[in-house]
Amino acid sequence: MSSIAAGDRTVRRRDASAPRCDRAAGDSAGIRSARSASRPAGEQSPGAAFTAIDFETADYGADSACALALVHVRGLEIVGRDLFLIRPPRSRFAFTHIHGITWAHVRGEPSFAELWPEIAARFAAASFLAAHNAPFDRGVLAACCAASGAAPPALDFHCTVRLARRAWGLARANLPAVCAHLGIALNHHDPASDAEACARIVIAARREGIALGPPLAGR
C-alpha cells in the first residue's frame, strides 16, 4: 500500500525543502556544460527550472485523478514538493490495488476544480513539466482541466521514459528499471516518490551534460 493510503490520509498537500533520497548530496553543484553548444527548437536550457509531476487515477477515465505530486527543481536542486489528494468525480475505484488509495481516503478532499487555483500557482516558476510516461500525465492534466473548465498550463512536457532510453540506452525504461540503473530510491506508485524519481532522472541527465531532447508534440 502506498504511503498516502498508509499514513497521509488526512494530508491534502505537503511542501518541504529537503530531498528524501540519498542522491540529494551535491544537488547544488554546478551544472555541467551540455554536450552540444546549440539547442534544437523546443530544447530547454540545461539549468531551467521545472516541475516533475505524477498523477494517480481512480478509474479508467482520464478525469479521475485522485492524487497529484509535484516536485520543483532549480538547476540540480530540489527546492520544493507538493502533494494533493483529490476527490475524483466518481466513487468507484479500479486501481486501488496499484496505488492503495480508496474512496474513503479522498471522499472528504477537494475536487480538482477546487484545488486547481492552488495547483496552477505551483507551476508559476516552471519552464516545463516532466513526467515518466508523460503522455499519460499530460492526458490526465488536460482531462481534469477540461472537466473543471480550466485552461491547462502553457508548458511543454518532457518524458523521462524517452530521456532514459536515449541517454543510457536502457531496453527497459519503466520507472523501477530506470531508478535501479541510476540508484534512485523508489516506492513505486506512491505519487510523491514517483514524481521525485522523475525529477532525479532529469537531474542525473543534467549532471552528465545530457540534453533533454524535444518535448512532447503539442500541448
LOVEXTOR-284020 format. One line per 3 residues: number of its first residue (from 1); their letters; for each residue x, y, z of N, C-alpha, C, O, CB. Coordinates in steps of 0.2 Angstrom, whole numbers, plus 5000, padded with zeros to 4 digits. Glycine has a CB too. Example, Ala and Ser with C-alpha at 12.3 -4.5 7.8 and 13.67 -1.06 7.14 Angstrom:
BEGIN
1) AS) 5066 4972 5039 5062 4978 5039 5066 4984 5039 5071 4983 5042 5057 4978 5045  5064 4989 5035 5068 4995 5036 5064 5000 5039 5067 5006 5040 5070 4997 5029
***
This chain:
BEGIN
1) MSS) 5004 4994 5000 5000 5000 5000 5004 5006 5000 5010 5006 5003 4995 5000 5006  5002 5011 4996 5006 5017 4996 5007 5021 5002 5002 5020 5007 5004 5022 4990  5011 5026 5003 5012 5030 5009 5006 5034 5010 5004 5036 5016 5018 5034 5009
4) IAA) 5002 5036 5004 4996 5040 5005 4991 5036 5009 4988 5039 5014 4994 5043 4998  4990 5030 5007 4985 5026 5010 4987 5024 5017 4982 5024 5021 4983 5020 5006  4993 5023 5018 4995 5021 5025 4996 5026 5030 4994 5025 5036 5002 5017 5024
7) GDR) 4998 5032 5028 5000 5037 5033 4998 5044 5032 4999 5048 5036 5007 5036 5034  4996 5046 5026 4994 5053 5024 4987 5054 5023 4985 5058 5019 4999 5055 5018  4983 5050 5026 4976 5050 5024 4973 5057 5025 4968 5059 5021 4972 5045 5028
10) TVR) 4975 5061 5030 4972 5067 5031 4976 5073 5029 4974 5079 5030 4971 5068 5039  4981 5071 5025 4986 5076 5022 4984 5078 5015 4984 5073 5011 4993 5074 5023  4982 5084 5014 4980 5085 5007 4986 5088 5003 4986 5086 4997 4975 5091 5007
13) RRD) 4991 5091 5006 4996 5093 5002 5002 5094 5007 5002 5094 5013 4995 5100 4999  5008 5093 5004 5014 5094 5008 5019 5098 5004 5020 5097 4998 5017 5087 5009  5023 5102 5008 5028 5106 5004 5034 5106 5009 5034 5107 5015 5026 5114 5003
16) ASA) 5040 5103 5006 5046 5103 5010 5052 5105 5006 5051 5104 5000 5047 5095 5013  5057 5106 5009 5063 5109 5005 5069 5104 5005 5073 5105 5001 5065 5115 5008  5069 5099 5009 5074 5094 5010 5073 5088 5006 5068 5085 5007 5076 5092 5017
19) PRC) 5077 5086 5001 5076 5080 4997 5076 5074 5002 5079 5074 5007 5081 5079 4991  5072 5068 5000 5072 5062 5004 5078 5057 5002 5080 5053 5006 5066 5059 5004  5080 5057 4996 5084 5052 4993 5091 5053 4994 5093 5059 4995 5083 5051 4986
22) DRA) 5095 5048 4995 5102 5049 4996 5106 5053 4991 5111 5056 4992 5105 5042 4997  5103 5052 4985 5106 5056 4979 5106 5063 4980 5108 5067 4975 5103 5054 4973  5103 5066 4985 5102 5073 4986 5109 5076 4987 5110 5082 4986 5098 5075 4992
25) AGD) 5114 5073 4990 5121 5076 4991 5123 5078 4984 5124 5075 4980 5125 5070 4994  5125 5085 4984 5128 5088 4979 5123 5090 4974 5125 5093 4968 5133 5083 4975  5117 5090 4975 5112 5093 4971 5113 5100 4969 5111 5102 4964 5105 5092 4973
28) SAG) 5117 5104 4973 5118 5111 4972 5124 5112 4968 5126 5118 4967 5118 5115 4978  5127 5107 4966 5134 5108 4962 5132 5111 4956 5127 5111 4953 5137 5101 4961  5137 5114 4952 5136 5117 4946 5134 5113 4941 5136 5107 4941 5143 5121 4944
31) IRS) 5131 5115 4936 5128 5111 4930 5134 5110 4925 5137 5115 4923 5122 5114 4927  5135 5104 4923 5140 5103 4918 5137 5106 4911 5131 5107 4910 5141 5096 4917  5142 5107 4907 5141 5110 4900 5137 5105 4896 5139 5099 4897 5147 5113 4897
34) ARS) 5132 5107 4892 5129 5102 4888 5134 5100 4883 5138 5103 4881 5123 5106 4885  5132 5094 4880 5137 5091 4875 5136 5095 4869 5141 5094 4865 5135 5084 4874  5131 5098 4867 5130 5102 4861 5129 5109 4863 5125 5111 4867 5125 5100 4857
37) ASR) 5133 5114 4860 5133 5121 4862 5126 5124 4859 5124 5129 4862 5139 5125 4859  5124 5121 4854 5117 5124 4851 5112 5119 4853 5113 5113 4854 5118 5124 4843  5106 5122 4854 5100 5118 4856 5095 5118 4851 5093 5123 4848 5097 5120 4863
40) PAG) 5092 5112 4849 5086 5112 4844 5080 5116 4846 5080 5118 4852 5084 5105 4842  5076 5118 4842 5070 5121 4844 5066 5117 4849 5065 5111 4848 5065 5122 4837  5063 5120 4854 5060 5116 4859 5064 5114 4865 5062 5112 4870 5056 5111 4857
43) EQS) 5071 5114 4864 5076 5112 4869 5076 5117 4875 5076 5123 4873 5083 5110 4866  5076 5114 4881 5077 5119 4887 5084 5120 4889 5088 5116 4887 5073 5116 4892  5085 5126 4892 5091 5127 4895 5093 5122 4900 5089 5120 4903 5091 5134 4898
46) PGA) 5100 5120 4900 5102 5115 4905 5100 5116 4912 5099 5111 4916 5109 5113 4904  5099 5122 4914 5098 5124 4921 5091 5126 4922 5089 5129 4927 5103 5129 4923  5086 5126 4917 5080 5129 4918 5076 5125 4923 5076 5119 4925 5076 5128 4911
49) AFT) 5072 5130 4927 5068 5127 4932 5062 5123 4929 5060 5125 4924 5065 5133 4937  5060 5118 4933 5055 5113 4930 5051 5110 4936 5054 5110 4942 5058 5108 4925  5046 5107 4934 5042 5104 4939 5040 5096 4937 5038 5096 4931 5035 5107 4941
52) AID) 5042 5092 4941 5041 5085 4939 5034 5083 4942 5032 5085 4948 5046 5080 4942  5030 5079 4938 5023 5079 4940 5021 5071 4940 5023 5068 4935 5018 5083 4935  5017 5069 4944 5014 5062 4944 5007 5062 4947 5005 5064 4952 5019 5057 4948
55) FET) 5003 5059 4942 4996 5058 4944 4994 5051 4946 4998 5046 4943 4991 5060 4939  4990 5049 4950 4987 5043 4951 4979 5044 4950 4976 5049 4952 4988 5040 4958  4976 5039 4946 4969 5040 4944 4965 5034 4948 4968 5029 4950 4968 5039 4937
58) ADY) 4959 5036 4949 4954 5031 4952 4952 5026 4947 4951 5020 4950 4948 5035 4955  4950 5028 4941 4947 5023 4937 4950 5024 4930 4955 5027 4929 4939 5024 4937  4947 5021 4925 4949 5021 4918 4948 5028 4914 4951 5029 4909 4946 5016 4914
61) GAD) 4944 5033 4918 4943 5039 4915 4949 5044 4916 4952 5044 4922 4937 5042 4917  4952 5047 4911 4957 5052 4912 4956 5058 4917 4960 5061 4920 4960 5055 4906  4949 5059 4918 4947 5064 4923 4947 5062 4930 4945 5066 4934 4941 5067 4920
64) SAC) 4949 5056 4932 4948 5053 4938 4954 5054 4943 4955 5049 4947 4946 5046 4938  4958 5059 4942 4964 5060 4947 4962 5060 4954 4957 5063 4956 4967 5067 4945  4965 5056 4958 4964 5055 4965 4970 5057 4969 4970 5058 4975 4962 5048 4967
67) ALA) 4976 5058 4966 4982 5061 4969 4986 5064 4964 4987 5062 4958 4985 5055 4973  4990 5069 4966 4994 5073 4962 5000 5075 4966 5000 5078 4972 4991 5079 4959  5006 5073 4964 5013 5075 4967 5017 5080 4962 5017 5078 4956 5017 5069 4969
70) LVH) 5019 5085 4965 5024 5089 4961 5030 5090 4965 5031 5091 4971 5020 5096 4960  5036 5090 4961 5042 5091 4964 5046 5096 4960 5046 5096 4953 5047 5084 4964  5048 5102 4963 5050 5108 4959 5058 5108 4960 5061 5107 4965 5047 5114 4963
73) VRG) 5061 5109 4954 5068 5109 4953 5071 5115 4950 5068 5118 4946 5070 5103 4949  5076 5117 4953 5080 5123 4950 5087 5121 4949 5091 5119 4954 5079 5129 4955  5090 5121 4943 5097 5118 4942 5097 5111 4944 5094 5107 4940 5102 5122 4946
76) LEI) 5101 5109 4949 5102 5102 4951 5099 5101 4958 5100 5096 4961 5109 5101 4951  5095 5106 4960 5092 5106 4967 5085 5105 4967 5081 5109 4964 5095 5112 4971  5082 5101 4971 5075 5100 4973 5074 5106 4978 5077 5106 4983 5073 5093 4975
79) VGR) 5069 5110 4976 5068 5116 4980 5061 5116 4983 5059 5120 4987 5068 5122 4976  5057 5111 4982 5050 5111 4985 5046 5105 4982 5048 5102 4977 5046 5117 4983  5041 5103 4986 5037 5097 4985 5030 5099 4987 5029 5102 4992 5039 5091 4989
82) DLF) 5025 5096 4983 5018 5097 4985 5015 5090 4984 5016 5087 4979 5015 5102 4980  5010 5089 4988 5006 5083 4987 4999 5084 4988 4997 5087 4993 5008 5077 4992  4994 5083 4983 4987 5084 4984 4983 5078 4983 4984 5074 4979 4985 5089 4978
85) LIR) 4979 5076 4988 4974 5071 4987 4968 5074 4984 4966 5080 4986 4972 5068 4994  4964 5071 4980 4959 5074 4976 4953 5070 4976 4954 5063 4975 4962 5075 4968  4947 5072 4977 4941 5069 4976 4939 5068 4969 4937 5073 4966 4935 5072 4980
88) PPR) 4939 5062 4966 4938 5061 4959 4930 5062 4958 4926 5062 4963 4940 5054 4956  4928 5062 4952 4921 5063 4950 4917 5057 4951 4911 5058 4952 4920 5066 4943  4920 5051 4952 4916 5045 4953 4919 5041 4959 4925 5042 4961 4916 5040 4947
91) SRF) 4915 5038 4963 4917 5035 4969 4920 5028 4968 4923 5025 4973 4911 5034 4974  4919 5025 4962 4921 5018 4961 4928 5018 4959 4930 5022 4954 4917 5015 4955  4932 5015 4962 4940 5014 4961 4942 5008 4958 4940 5002 4960 4944 5015 4968
94) AFT) 4945 5008 4952 4948 5002 4949 4955 5001 4950 4957 4995 4949 4946 5003 4941  4959 5006 4953 4966 5005 4953 4969 5005 4960 4975 5006 4961 4969 5010 4949  4964 5004 4965 4967 5003 4972 4972 4998 4973 4977 4999 4977 4961 5002 4977
97) HIH) 4972 4993 4969 4977 4988 4970 4984 4990 4968 4989 4987 4969 4975 4981 4966  4984 4995 4964 4991 4998 4961 4993 5003 4966 4999 5003 4968 4990 5001 4955  4989 5008 4968 4992 5014 4972 4989 5014 4979 4992 5018 4983 4990 5020 4969
100) GIT) 4985 5010 4981 4982 5009 4988 4977 5014 4990 4975 5014 4996 4988 5010 4992  4975 5019 4986 4971 5024 4988 4963 5022 4986 4962 5018 4981 4972 5030 4983  4959 5023 4991 4952 5021 4991 4948 5027 4991 4950 5033 4993 4950 5016 4996
103) WAH) 4941 5026 4990 4936 5032 4990 4936 5035 4997 4935 5041 4998 4929 5030 4988  4937 5030 5002 4937 5033 5009 4943 5037 5011 4942 5042 5015 4937 5027 5014  4948 5037 5007 4954 5041 5008 4953 5048 5005 4956 5053 5008 4960 5038 5005
106) VRG) 4949 5049 5000 4948 5055 4997 4941 5058 4997 4940 5064 4994 4950 5054 4990  4936 5055 4999 4929 5057 4999 4928 5064 5002 4924 5068 5000 4924 5052 5002  4932 5066 5007 4932 5072 5010 4937 5077 5008 4937 5083 5010 4933 5071 5017
109) EPS) 4941 5075 5002 4946 5080 5000 4942 5085 4994 4937 5083 4992 4951 5076 4996  4946 5090 4993 4943 5095 4987 4943 5091 4981 4947 5087 4979 4947 5101 4987  4939 5093 4976 4939 5091 4969 4945 5094 4966 4948 5099 4968 4932 5093 4966
112) FAE) 4946 5092 4960 4951 5095 4956 4950 5102 4954 4954 5107 4955 4953 5091 4949  4944 5104 4953 4942 5111 4951 4943 5115 4957 4945 5121 4956 4934 5111 4949  4941 5113 4963 4943 5117 4969 4950 5118 4971 4952 5123 4973 4939 5113 4975
115) LWP) 4954 5113 4969 4961 5113 4970 4965 5117 4965 4971 5119 4966 4964 5106 4971  4962 5118 4959 4966 5120 4953 4969 5127 4954 4975 5127 4952 4961 5120 4947  4966 5132 4957 4970 5138 4958 4976 5137 4962 4981 5140 4960 4965 5143 4961
118) EIA) 4976 5133 4967 4982 5132 4971 4987 5128 4967 4993 5129 4967 4981 5128 4977  4985 5123 4963 4989 5119 4959 4993 5123 4953 4999 5123 4952 4986 5113 4956  4988 5127 4950 4991 5131 4945 4996 5136 4947 5001 5137 4944 4985 5135 4941
121) ARF) 4995 5139 4953 5000 5143 4956 5007 5140 4957 5012 5143 4957 4998 5146 4962  5007 5133 4958 5013 5130 4959 5017 5129 4953 5023 5128 4953 5012 5123 4962  5014 5130 4947 5018 5130 4941 5021 5136 4939 5025 5137 4934 5013 5127 4935
124) AAA) 5021 5141 4943 5022 5148 4941 5030 5149 4939 5032 5152 4934 5021 5153 4946  5034 5145 4943 5041 5146 4942 5044 5141 4937 5050 5141 4935 5045 5145 4948  5040 5136 4934 5042 5131 4930 5043 5133 4923 5039 5137 4920 5038 5125 4930
127) SFL) 5048 5131 4919 5049 5132 4912 5046 5127 4908 5044 5127 4902 5057 5133 4910  5046 5121 4911 5042 5115 4908 5040 5110 4913 5042 5111 4919 5047 5112 4903  5037 5105 4911 5035 5100 4916 5038 5093 4913 5039 5092 4908 5027 5099 4916
130) AAH) 5040 5089 4918 5042 5082 4917 5038 5077 4920 5036 5078 4925 5050 5082 4919  5038 5071 4916 5034 5065 4919 5037 5059 4916 5039 5059 4911 5026 5066 4918  5036 5054 4920 5038 5047 4917 5032 5044 4914 5027 5043 4917 5041 5042 4923
133) NAP) 5033 5043 4907 5027 5041 4903 5023 5048 4903 5017 5048 4905 5023 5035 4906  5026 5053 4900 5022 5060 4900 5016 5060 4897 5011 5064 4899 5027 5065 4897  5015 5056 4891 5008 5056 4888 5002 5055 4893 4997 5058 4892 5008 5052 4882
136) FDR) 5004 5050 4898 4998 5049 4902 4997 5055 4907 4991 5057 4907 5000 5043 4907  5002 5057 4910 5001 5063 4915 4998 5069 4911 4994 5073 4914 5007 5065 4918  5001 5070 4905 4998 5076 4901 4991 5075 4900 4987 5080 4900 5002 5077 4895
139) GVL) 4989 5069 4898 4982 5067 4897 4977 5068 4903 4972 5071 4902 4981 5060 4894  4980 5066 4908 4976 5067 4915 4975 5074 4916 4969 5077 4918 4979 5063 4921  4980 5078 4916 4980 5085 4917 4975 5089 4912 4971 5093 4914 4987 5088 4916
142) AAC) 4976 5087 4906 4971 5090 4901 4964 5088 4902 4959 5092 4902 4973 5088 4894  4963 5082 4904 4956 5080 4905 4953 5083 4912 4947 5085 4912 4955 5072 4906  4957 5083 4917 4954 5086 4923 4953 5094 4922 4948 5096 4925 4959 5085 4929
145) CAA) 4958 5097 4918 4956 5104 4917 4950 5105 4913 4946 5109 4914 4962 5107 4913  4949 5101 4908 4943 5101 4903 4937 5100 4907 4932 5104 4907 4944 5096 4898  4937 5095 4912 4931 5094 4916 4930 5100 4921 4924 5101 4923 4932 5087 4920
148) SGA) 4935 5103 4923 4934 5109 4928 4933 5116 4924 4932 5121 4928 4940 5109 4932  4933 5116 4918 4933 5122 4914 4939 5126 4915 4938 5133 4914 4927 5126 4917  4945 5123 4916 4951 5127 4917 4955 5126 4911 4955 5121 4908 4954 5125 4923
151) APP) 4960 5131 4909 4965 5130 4904 4971 5127 4907 4973 5129 4912 4966 5137 4901  4974 5121 4904 4980 5119 4907 4986 5123 4906 4985 5128 4901 4981 5112 4903  4991 5123 4910 4996 5127 4909 5000 5127 4902 5000 5121 4899 5002 5126 4915
154) ALD) 5002 5132 4900 5005 5133 4893 5013 5131 4894 5017 5135 4893 5004 5140 4890  5014 5125 4896 5021 5122 4897 5022 5116 4893 5017 5112 4892 5022 5121 4905  5028 5115 4890 5030 5109 4887 5030 5104 4892 5032 5105 4898 5037 5110 4883
157) FHC) 5029 5098 4890 5030 5091 4894 5036 5088 4891 5037 5087 4885 5024 5087 4893  5041 5086 4895 5046 5081 4893 5045 5075 4897 5043 5074 4902 5053 5084 4896  5047 5069 4893 5046 5062 4895 5052 5059 4897 5057 5059 4893 5042 5058 4890
160) TVR) 5053 5057 4904 5059 5054 4906 5060 5047 4904 5065 5044 4904 5059 5054 4914  5054 5044 4901 5055 5037 4898 5059 5038 4892 5064 5034 4891 5048 5034 4896  5057 5043 4888 5061 5044 4882 5068 5046 4883 5073 5044 4880 5058 5049 4877
163) LAR) 5069 5051 4888 5076 5053 4890 5080 5047 4892 5086 5047 4890 5075 5058 4896  5077 5042 4896 5081 5037 4899 5084 5032 4893 5089 5030 4893 5077 5033 4904  5079 5031 4889 5081 5027 4883 5087 5030 4879 5091 5026 4877 5075 5025 4878
166) RAW) 5086 5036 4878 5091 5040 4873 5098 5041 4877 5103 5040 4874 5088 5046 4871  5097 5042 4884 5103 5044 4887 5107 5038 4889 5113 5038 4889 5101 5048 4893  5104 5033 4892 5108 5027 4894 5106 5021 4891 5109 5015 4893 5106 5026 4902
169) GLA) 5103 5021 4885 5102 5015 4881 5098 5009 4884 5100 5004 4883 5108 5013 4879  5094 5011 4889 5090 5006 4893 5085 5002 4888 5080 5005 4885 5087 5009 4899  5085 4996 4888 5080 4992 4885 5073 4992 4888 5068 4993 4885 5082 4984 4884
172) RAN) 5074 4992 4895 5068 4993 4899 5068 5000 4902 5073 5001 4905 5067 4987 4904  5063 5004 4901 5064 5011 4904 5058 5013 4908 5056 5018 4909 5064 5016 4898  5054 5007 4911 5049 5009 4916 5053 5012 4922 5059 5012 4923 5045 5003 4918
175) LPA) 5049 5015 4927 5052 5019 4932 5056 5015 4937 5062 5017 4938 5046 5022 4936  5054 5009 4939 5058 5005 4943 5065 5003 4940 5070 5003 4943 5055 4998 4945  5065 5001 4933 5071 5000 4929 5076 5006 4929 5082 5005 4930 5069 4997 4922
178) VCA) 5073 5011 4928 5077 5017 4927 5080 5019 4934 5086 5021 4935 5074 5023 4924  5076 5019 4939 5079 5020 4946 5084 5015 4948 5089 5017 4951 5073 5020 4951  5083 5009 4946 5088 5004 4948 5095 5006 4945 5100 5005 4948 5086 4997 4946
181) HLG) 5094 5008 4938 5100 5009 4934 5104 5015 4937 5110 5015 4938 5099 5011 4927  5100 5020 4940 5103 5026 4942 5104 5026 4950 5107 5031 4952 5099 5032 4940  5102 5021 4953 5102 5021 4961 5098 5026 4964 5100 5029 4969 5109 5023 4962
184) IAL) 5092 5027 4961 5087 5032 4964 5082 5028 4969 5079 5023 4966 5083 5036 4959  5081 5030 4975 5076 5027 4979 5069 5027 4976 5067 5033 4973 5076 5029 4986  5065 5022 4977 5058 5022 4974 5053 5018 4978 5055 5012 4979 5058 5020 4966
187) NHH) 5047 5021 4979 5042 5017 4982 5036 5018 4976 5032 5023 4976 5039 5020 4989  5036 5013 4971 5033 5014 4965 5025 5015 4967 5022 5011 4971 5034 5009 4960  5022 5019 4963 5015 5021 4963 5013 5025 4969 5007 5027 4970 5011 5015 4963
190) DPA) 5018 5027 4974 5017 5032 4978 5018 5039 4974 5024 5040 4972 5022 5032 4985  5014 5043 4973 5015 5049 4968 5020 5053 4970 5024 5056 4966 5008 5053 4968  5021 5054 4977 5027 5058 4979 5034 5055 4977 5038 5059 4975 5027 5059 4987
193) SDA) 5034 5049 4978 5040 5045 4976 5041 5045 4969 5047 5046 4966 5040 5038 4979  5036 5044 4965 5037 5044 4958 5039 5050 4955 5043 5051 4950 5030 5041 4955  5036 5056 4957 5037 5062 4955 5045 5064 4957 5048 5067 4953 5033 5068 4958
196) EAC) 5047 5062 4963 5054 5064 4964 5059 5060 4960 5064 5062 4958 5055 5062 4972  5057 5053 4959 5061 5049 4955 5062 5053 4948 5067 5053 4945 5058 5042 4954  5056 5055 4945 5056 5058 4938 5061 5064 4939 5065 5065 4934 5049 5060 4936
199) ARI) 5060 5068 4944 5065 5074 4945 5072 5072 4945 5076 5075 4942 5063 5078 4951  5073 5067 4948 5080 5065 4949 5083 5062 4943 5089 5062 4942 5081 5060 4955  5079 5059 4938 5081 5057 4932 5084 5063 4928 5089 5062 4925 5076 5053 4928
202) VIA) 5080 5068 4928 5082 5074 4924 5088 5077 4927 5093 5079 4923 5076 5079 4924  5089 5077 4934 5095 5079 4937 5101 5075 4935 5106 5078 4934 5094 5079 4945  5100 5068 4935 5105 5064 4933 5108 5065 4926 5114 5066 4925 5103 5057 4934
205) ARR) 5103 5067 4921 5105 5068 4914 5109 5075 4914 5114 5076 4911 5099 5068 4910  5106 5080 4918 5110 5086 4918 5117 5086 4921 5121 5089 4918 5106 5091 4923  5118 5081 4926 5125 5080 4929 5129 5078 4923 5135 5079 4923 5124 5076 4935
208) EGI) 5127 5074 4919 5131 5071 4914 5131 5075 4907 5134 5073 4902 5128 5064 4912  5128 5081 4908 5128 5085 4902 5124 5083 4896 5125 5084 4890 5135 5086 4899  5119 5079 4898 5114 5076 4893 5108 5080 4892 5104 5082 4897 5112 5069 4894
211) ALG) 5107 5083 4886 5101 5087 4884 5095 5083 4885 5094 5077 4884 5102 5090 4877  5089 5086 4887 5083 5083 4887 5080 5081 4881 5076 5076 4881 5078 5088 4890  5082 5084 4875 5079 5082 4869 5072 5086 4868 5070 5090 4872 5077 5075 4868
214) PPL) 5069 5085 4863 5062 5089 4861 5057 5087 4866 5057 5081 4868 5060 5088 4854  5052 5091 4867 5046 5090 4872 5041 5086 4868 5042 5085 4862 5043 5096 4874  5036 5083 4871 5031 5080 4868 5028 5085 4863 5027 5091 4864 5025 5078 4873
217) AGR) 5025 5082 4857 5022 5087 4852 5016 5089 4855 5012 5086 4858 5021 5083 4845  5014 5096 4853 5008 5099 4855 5008 5100 4862 5013 5099 4866 5002 5094 4854  5002 5103 4865 5001 5104 4872 4994 5102 4874 4993 5103 4880 5003 5112 4873
***
